[in-house]
């Protein structure tokens, strides 16, 4: 009976994914929002709450021990796809705790795309169109029980390109579980259903686990997760794993891997990264190693965050 129930749930999820993908918009769907997540393989659903949780799992903030966090991230945008002009992705995000059980989150992504040359009927130039993509996220998190929290995120997406504007709205639902009763071991689990809407961005389901051990000066954490989504290139599955080591809450080293699909031009990658914490400021960086055919070839990401 349990097997039948599990198979039914999987079939329902597959049907939803197949049925909702009615747009060709996925500008930011593969972009990591911060260096920490990129260097762990790209799935941040089961990590401790950070300023970028609004992009991965807003529910994390319901169990966060921090009161406030803000972050700015900066990276090149699909460098291998553009040769004339360097494009950059800017991301700003953060959260604030309202009380011991609730918190609010916000995040913005913006990328300036290649300029479009406009011409008249005779083919003469009449100016340029500055095309861009933008995504605005607002989230809310609440602790349901001592170890379980839930979150909801609303998303506005705008693409301005080729004298054509696309405006879309969507929502995310998420859950997060954290077990930290033992002073030495810990483990966490999270899941998020993203881009829910009648006419929204491609639907995406992410879930993952993280766990490890820590002492007075050392912390070691392992992560693993899965992502299922419907994009303009078809129905896709990705797996990811990562490892993190932190010394004395000051120096952090990370390594991660995410699987890909060459037939759909979504390539696997290995990422290395690290970070330094000085008082309440954190500086993190990450670099991807992937195929030279990938749009993410030679991609790196820098993140600067403030935590209170």
Order of alpha helices (4+ residues) and beta strands (2+ residues): alpha-alpha-alpha-beta-beta-beta-beta-beta-beta-beta-beta-beta-beta-beta-beta-beta-beta-beta-beta
